[in-house]
Amino acid sequence: MLAETPGEIGTVRSEILEGVRSFPAPPYVLFFRYSNGEVQVARVLHERQDVRRHLGFLTGRFEVPDNFDAPLPEDVLADFEGGADEPDR
């Protein structure tokens, strides 16, 4: 179905990454993109899984310090603990 209707199915998810779309297939959500006439499925998550955690929303937000045991900044810690708003699925 996804391959037969490129660009017509799913919700554009540019907050994740440019070109990524999502499509609900309860109890799952498919994350995919179209490339060179093909569908590339990036991830399949259960609808209850944390999208932010599994799709790398924190990529580039911080670097692992030389002292790995050093406390994380409060905003990053809040994201890990679910304190940030979760995007719509």
C-alpha positions, 0 to 999 in steps of 0.5 A: 500500500505504501509503495503504491501511493508514494507521497500520499499516505502517512503524516509528514514528520519533518520534526524527526527528519526531513522526508520521514513520514509516519503511518498508523497500523495499530497497534504499531506506527510505521516510520518510513521515507520514499527514496528513488521510487522505493519505500524505506521503512526506518522503524516500526514502533508499538504505539505505546513506545516513546518516539523521542527515545527510539528515533534519536530526538536527542542526537546532537543535543549533547556530547558525552563528557570526559567524565562519563559519571558527570550529571546531565544538564537538567533539560537533557535529563528531563527529556530522558525521563519523559519530561519533554512533550512527546510529538503527535504520532 
